[in-house]
């Protein structure tokens, strides 16, 4: 397996990205390769002699605040563009099986769709983020790739999200729900109602109807389908809320009785790990012809290590083959 890593992408790049790649080496098989894309001086600074590491020197980098499509078109030599080009079907030799970046999300999505293209039968790729909840992990899709999806796109997100939850999270029969302002049949836009009908008529998935935002953290569904704007807001809101709650708990303990801090530290640490997005590494752009893992802009070394671990699992589970087969079967039936 060949996994490509954009060393130059991310708010904290390149040091934690490089370290995360190095820390992931024990997770790789002897025949695997970790291909690092980035500035020549940066890559040569790691000083590690391992046959499983390869370098691809790049001449440019897409900044986090650049216009995605313009940056992809104008910065052909950037680490992100070169990464996706080597993951395309046109790459004759040394093709990448997976690509990972913590850089500009919009640019990464644009580069992946431009060079890697879509899987057969998939209309629009979407980002599937795993969100830890009190009821267990929930696949949220889409969280930023498609801000104005058609009902048919949401329908395919339900299929792809269900496969991802089954094959990567080990949920035997994932419950798929469509996010709405209420659970009643009459609520929602005409677009949502059309998507609901498509999902409900698909026997291959376990569609349970609408889900409200407050029910998501109670474990009401295993896969939640929504548009890219709503999904992105929910994910970032939950990240900010969880980190704020842990800071507040620590402040209250320290303010009440500093001697209790040592007793509560292991409990707080375990809770934080269970609800920390860094543990899931990255969110796949489901529907592209390959594996594109999008990491958080503030990714730390362990985020990247976990992303490489998940990339290995994803490719070995042959998730893309399952997506193409099921999406194609549903299209034929309809």
MITORBA-319972 format. One record per residue (C-alpha): x, y, z; residue number from 0. Coordinates in pm, 1 decimal, always signed. Layout:
((X,Y,Z),NUM)
...
// end
This chain:
((+0.0,+0.0,+0.0),0)
((+123.4,+349.3,-86.0),1)
((+0.7,+637.2,+133.8),2)
((+74.4,+998.0,+38.4),3)
((+104.3,+1269.6,+304.3),4)
((+98.0,+1645.9,+243.9),5)
((+365.1,+1768.7,+484.5),6)
((+305.3,+2135.8,+404.7),7)
((-71.0,+2148.5,+474.3),8)
((-219.6,+2259.2,+806.5),9)
((-211.5,+2542.3,+1058.0),10)
((+80.3,+2384.0,+1245.7),11)
((+269.7,+2235.0,+948.8),12)
((+524.6,+2102.0,+884.9),13)
((+666.7,+1973.5,+1217.3),14)
((+366.8,+1785.9,+1367.0),15)
((+272.4,+1649.2,+1023.9),16)
((+620.5,+1503.1,+978.3),17)
((+623.0,+1365.9,+1332.1),18)
((+283.2,+1206.2,+1283.8),19)
((+409.3,+1029.2,+973.2),20)
((+717.8,+903.4,+1152.1),21)
((+512.1,+782.3,+1447.8),22)
((+290.2,+584.6,+1208.0),23)
((+575.9,+376.0,+1065.5),24)
((+526.9,+91.2,+1319.0),25)
((+166.3,+61.8,+1195.6),26)
((+272.1,-7.8,+837.8),27)
((+350.3,-342.1,+678.1),28)
((+698.3,-411.8,+538.0),29)
((+575.7,-363.6,+180.5),30)
((+391.2,-38.0,+252.6),31)
((+526.7,+299.8,+152.3),32)
((+470.8,+640.4,+312.7),33)
((+526.9,+906.4,+46.7),34)
((+595.6,+1252.5,+188.7),35)
((+520.1,+1558.3,-26.9),36)
((+680.0,+1888.9,+59.4),37)
((+968.6,+2131.9,+48.3),38)
((+1305.6,+1964.5,-11.9),39)
((+1477.3,+2122.3,+289.0),40)
((+1188.9,+2027.5,+519.2),41)
((+1178.8,+1664.8,+407.6),42)
((+1556.3,+1619.8,+422.6),43)
((+1557.8,+1746.2,+780.6),44)
((+1393.6,+1435.9,+930.7),45)
((+1710.8,+1227.2,+920.5),46)
((+1542.0,+886.0,+923.9),47)
((+1669.0,+594.4,+718.6),48)
((+1369.6,+374.6,+642.2),49)
((+1303.8,+204.9,+309.0),50)
((+929.5,+258.5,+355.1),51)
((+964.6,+638.9,+332.5),52)
((+978.2,+814.4,-3.4),53)
((+1010.0,+1186.1,-79.5),54)
((+840.2,+1391.8,-349.2),55)
((+982.0,+1743.0,-353.0),56)
((+732.2,+2017.5,-431.9),57)
((+782.2,+2383.1,-518.3),58)
((+470.6,+2545.3,-378.5),59)
((+206.5,+2527.0,-105.4),60)
((-162.2,+2625.2,-97.8),61)
((-235.2,+2851.3,+198.5),62)
((-533.2,+2793.1,+424.9),63)
((-704.1,+3118.4,+319.6),64)
((-663.1,+3089.5,-58.1),65)
((-953.2,+3050.3,-298.7),66)
((-971.3,+2670.3,-346.8),67)
((-1032.8,+2632.7,-721.0),68)
((-805.0,+2921.5,-820.5),69)
((-524.6,+2788.8,-600.9),70)
((-550.9,+2436.9,-743.9),71)
((-538.4,+2570.5,-1100.5),72)
((-258.4,+2821.0,-1046.4),73)
((-34.5,+2619.4,-812.3),74)
((+28.8,+2307.3,-1015.1),75)
((+352.6,+2239.2,-828.8),76)
((+197.6,+2252.5,-482.0),77)
((+218.8,+1957.0,-245.3),78)
((-160.1,+1913.5,-246.1),79)
((-200.9,+1909.7,-624.0),80)
((+96.0,+1678.3,-675.1),81)
((-45.8,+1448.7,-406.6),82)
((-380.1,+1412.1,-584.7),83)
((-220.7,+1379.4,-927.5),84)
((-22.9,+1076.7,-808.6),85)
((-345.5,+924.3,-674.5),86)
((-518.3,+949.7,-1013.1),87)
((-581.3,+653.9,-1239.0),88)
((-348.1,+817.6,-1492.3),89)
((-49.3,+767.1,-1261.2),90)
((+110.7,+470.5,-1436.6),91)
((+365.4,+366.1,-1177.3),92)
((+400.4,+431.2,-806.2),93)
((+36.6,+532.3,-783.6),94)
((-91.6,+628.3,-438.9),95)
((-366.9,+422.7,-272.2),96)
((-450.7,+700.0,-24.9),97)
((-377.1,+1070.1,+19.7),98)
((-384.6,+1269.2,+343.2),99)
((-374.0,+1644.2,+405.7),100)
((-455.9,+1888.0,+686.8),101)
((-439.7,+2180.9,+447.7),102)
((-705.2,+2394.9,+279.8),103)
((-1013.4,+2169.3,+277.4),104)
((-1178.4,+2333.8,-21.6),105)
((-859.9,+2307.5,-225.8),106)
((-811.0,+1943.5,-127.8),107)
((-1167.2,+1859.6,-233.3),108)
((-1120.5,+2046.3,-561.7),109)
((-785.5,+1879.9,-634.4),110)
((-921.6,+1534.8,-551.4),111)
((-1222.9,+1575.3,-778.1),112)
((-1011.9,+1724.1,-1056.3),113)
((-743.6,+1454.7,-1060.5),114)
((-882.2,+1147.7,-883.2),115)
((-1229.9,+1186.1,-1034.2),116)
((-1543.7,+1017.5,-901.1),117)
((-1621.1,+654.0,-839.8),118)
((-1848.8,+492.5,-1098.7),119)
((-2215.8,+578.2,-1037.7),120)
((-2141.0,+849.1,-776.6),121)
((-2285.2,+1193.4,-859.1),122)
((-2116.6,+1413.1,-594.1),123)
((-1853.6,+1317.9,-334.7),124)
((-1911.5,+1421.0,+26.4),125)
((-1702.8,+1442.8,+343.1),126)
((-1793.3,+1185.7,+608.0),127)
((-1675.2,+1290.6,+954.9),128)
((-1702.0,+1064.6,+1257.8),129)
((-1844.3,+1253.6,+1553.8),130)
((-1813.7,+1100.4,+1901.8),131)
((-2143.9,+1116.0,+2092.4),132)
((-2282.6,+985.0,+2421.0),133)
((-2443.4,+703.3,+2223.7),134)
((-2127.1,+609.8,+2033.6),135)
((-1961.8,+732.5,+1712.5),136)
((-2187.1,+884.4,+1446.2),137)
((-2099.0,+933.5,+1079.8),138)
((-2195.5,+1287.4,+975.8),139)
((-2218.5,+1350.4,+601.0),140)
((-2168.5,+1592.2,+434.6),141)
((-1957.7,+1833.8,+641.5),142)
((-1837.5,+2077.5,+379.0),143)
((-1791.1,+1942.7,+25.2),144)
((-2144.0,+2002.1,-109.0),145)
((-2324.6,+2306.3,+29.3),146)
((-2631.3,+2280.2,-195.5),147)
((-2699.9,+1909.8,-251.5),148)
((-2980.6,+1769.4,-462.4),149)
((-3207.2,+1501.4,-312.1),150)
((-3021.5,+1242.2,-521.6),151)
((-2691.9,+1351.8,-363.1),152)
((-2833.1,+1312.5,-10.6),153)
((-2967.2,+973.1,-113.7),154)
((-2621.3,+858.1,-221.6),155)
((-2471.4,+1003.3,+98.4),156)
((-2702.3,+772.8,+292.7),157)
((-2572.6,+473.0,+98.5),158)
((-2204.9,+572.1,+125.0),159)
((-2231.1,+671.4,+491.3),160)
((-2397.7,+340.4,+575.2),161)
((-2117.0,+142.8,+410.8),162)
((-1853.3,+350.6,+589.8),163)
((-2019.7,+299.5,+930.1),164)
((-2049.1,-74.2,+865.8),165)
((-1702.0,-142.8,+728.1),166)
((-1491.2,+102.1,+930.4),167)
((-1682.0,+145.2,+1256.9),168)
((-1808.4,-214.1,+1275.0),169)
((-2178.0,-122.5,+1306.9),170)
((-2365.3,-423.3,+1169.5),171)
((-2683.2,-252.9,+1045.5),172)
((-2627.0,+124.4,+1068.0),173)
((-2933.0,+338.7,+1131.8),174)
((-2941.3,+616.0,+870.0),175)
((-3129.7,+939.1,+942.6),176)
((-3184.0,+1265.4,+757.5),177)
((-3128.6,+1580.9,+963.2),178)
((-3433.4,+1806.2,+982.5),179)
((-3596.4,+2064.9,+1209.3),180)
((-3828.1,+1798.1,+1347.3),181)
((-3920.3,+1434.8,+1320.8),182)
((-4268.2,+1487.7,+1178.9),183)
((-4329.1,+1389.3,+816.8),184)
((-4473.7,+1728.7,+724.0),185)
((-4166.4,+1926.7,+834.9),186)
((-3876.5,+2031.3,+616.0),187)
((-3819.2,+2164.1,+266.4),188)
((-3936.0,+1996.1,-51.1),189)
((-3574.5,+1896.2,-113.5),190)
((-3557.7,+1715.7,+220.5),191)
((-3889.2,+1541.1,+161.0),192)
((-3771.2,+1420.5,-179.8),193)
((-3447.3,+1292.2,-27.1),194)
((-3645.8,+1121.1,+249.9),195)
((-3856.2,+935.6,-4.8),196)
((-3547.1,+818.4,-195.7),197)
((-3381.8,+695.5,+122.0),198)
((-3697.9,+527.7,+247.4),199)
((-3737.2,+339.0,-80.9),200)
((-3382.5,+197.5,-64.5),201)
((-3404.4,-148.4,+89.7),202)
((-3026.8,-187.5,+109.7),203)
((-2996.3,+66.4,+393.3),204)
((-3164.0,+93.7,+733.3),205)
((-3331.6,+433.4,+698.0),206)
((-3515.9,+541.9,+1014.4),207)
((-3648.3,+883.7,+903.8),208)
((-3572.2,+1235.8,+1025.3),209)
((-3351.2,+1323.2,+1321.3),210)
((-3333.6,+1651.5,+1515.4),211)
((-3004.9,+1807.1,+1620.6),212)
((-3064.9,+1744.3,+1991.7),213)
((-3117.1,+1371.7,+1933.5),214)
((-2784.2,+1318.7,+1758.1),215)
((-2582.5,+1310.7,+2081.5),216)
((-2826.1,+1065.9,+2238.6),217)
((-2741.3,+799.7,+1980.6),218)
((-3064.5,+824.4,+1780.9),219)
((-2881.5,+730.5,+1458.7),220)
((-2548.8,+590.4,+1341.9),221)
((-2535.6,+790.4,+1019.1),222)
((-2672.0,+1144.4,+986.3),223)
((-2719.1,+1290.7,+638.7),224)
((-2728.4,+1665.2,+575.6),225)
((-2596.6,+1943.0,+350.4),226)
((-2238.0,+2064.6,+373.6),227)
((-2319.6,+2390.7,+552.4),228)
((-2529.8,+2233.7,+828.0),229)
((-2288.4,+1945.4,+872.3),230)
((-1985.7,+2172.7,+897.2),231)
((-2156.1,+2399.5,+1152.3),232)
((-2265.3,+2103.0,+1367.1),233)
((-1919.1,+1944.0,+1366.2),234)
((-1737.1,+2265.4,+1456.9),235)
((-1998.0,+2357.6,+1717.0),236)
((-1958.8,+2017.9,+1884.2),237)
((-1578.7,+2050.2,+1880.5),238)
((-1591.4,+2392.2,+2043.1),239)
((-1851.2,+2283.1,+2298.8),240)
((-1663.7,+1970.3,+2405.6),241)
((-1330.2,+2147.2,+2448.0),242)
((-1502.6,+2428.3,+2638.3),243)
((-1674.7,+2182.8,+2874.1),244)
((-1345.4,+2015.6,+2960.5),245)
((-1179.6,+2351.8,+3027.8),246)
((-1471.4,+2450.0,+3251.1),247)
((-1451.2,+2122.0,+3447.4),248)
((-1079.7,+2173.9,+3504.3),249)
((-1132.4,+2534.5,+3615.6),250)
((-1409.1,+2434.9,+3859.1),251)
((-1200.0,+2154.2,+4011.9),252)
((-895.1,+2379.1,+4050.3),253)
((-1109.0,+2655.7,+4200.4),254)
((-1292.7,+2428.7,+4443.9),255)
((-1005.0,+2219.8,+4577.1),256)
((-670.4,+2205.5,+4390.9),257)
((-586.3,+1882.1,+4574.2),258)
((-867.3,+1708.5,+4384.6),259)
((-705.5,+1782.0,+4049.0),260)
((-472.7,+1483.0,+4073.4),261)
((-760.4,+1246.3,+4154.8),262)
((-979.6,+1365.4,+3869.5),263)
((-704.9,+1396.1,+3607.9),264)
((-720.2,+1031.0,+3486.2),265)
((-1101.7,+1050.3,+3455.5),266)
((-1095.1,+1377.0,+3262.2),267)
((-812.4,+1248.9,+3041.8),268)
((-1004.2,+931.3,+2953.4),269)
((-1321.5,+1127.4,+2879.6),270)
((-1130.5,+1372.2,+2662.3),271)
((-974.7,+1088.5,+2463.0),272)
((-1316.1,+931.1,+2406.6),273)
((-1463.7,+1254.1,+2269.0),274)
((-1158.3,+1393.6,+2091.3),275)
((-1175.4,+1428.0,+1710.6),276)
((-796.8,+1377.6,+1689.4),277)
((-855.6,+1010.1,+1769.4),278)
((-1033.1,+958.4,+1434.5),279)
((-750.9,+1112.3,+1229.7),280)
((-929.7,+1237.8,+922.0),281)
((-1260.2,+1244.8,+737.5),282)
((-1276.1,+1065.4,+401.6),283)
((-1410.8,+1234.4,+91.9),284)
((-1644.1,+949.2,+3.4),285)
((-1719.2,+903.5,-364.1),286)
((-1379.7,+987.4,-515.6),287)
((-1187.3,+721.9,-707.2),288)
((-934.3,+649.0,-435.3),289)
((-901.4,+750.3,-70.8),290)
((-876.1,+1119.8,+17.5),291)
((-852.2,+1175.4,+394.1),292)
((-913.3,+1533.0,+506.9),293)
((-758.5,+1616.6,+843.6),294)
((-842.2,+1906.4,+1073.4),295)
((-644.9,+2224.0,+1009.7),296)
((-512.9,+2214.5,+1368.2),297)
((-395.6,+1854.5,+1335.2),298)
((-133.1,+1736.8,+1579.7),299)
((+115.2,+1453.1,+1532.6),300)
((-125.5,+1195.3,+1675.1),301)
((-400.6,+1318.6,+1440.2),302)
((-182.0,+1233.8,+1142.0),303)
((-75.9,+900.6,+1291.4),304)
((-440.3,+805.6,+1341.3),305)
((-524.4,+920.4,+988.0),306)
((-258.7,+688.8,+845.5),307)
((-393.2,+404.2,+1058.6),308)
((-746.0,+468.8,+929.8),309)
((-625.9,+495.2,+569.5),310)
((-472.1,+151.0,+603.0),311)
((-800.3,+12.1,+738.8),312)
((-1008.8,+183.5,+469.1),313)
((-810.7,+48.5,+175.0),314)
((-792.5,-304.1,+317.3),315)
((-1169.0,-304.3,+380.1),316)
((-1229.4,-228.3,+9.3),317)
((-1483.4,+37.3,+99.5),318)
((-1479.0,+199.3,-244.6),319)
((-1565.9,-127.0,-416.5),320)
((-1866.5,-167.3,-187.8),321)
((-1978.6,+190.8,-255.1),322)
((-1958.3,+150.9,-632.8),323)
((-2143.2,-180.6,-626.8),324)
((-2427.1,-66.8,-402.2),325)
((-2475.2,+275.7,-558.7),326)
((-2477.9,+109.9,-900.2),327)
((-2726.9,-155.8,-789.5),328)
((-2964.7,+106.7,-648.0),329)
((-2939.7,+316.0,-965.8),330)
((-3022.6,+12.3,-1179.4),331)
((-3325.3,-72.7,-964.8),332)
((-3461.6,+279.5,-977.4),333)
// end
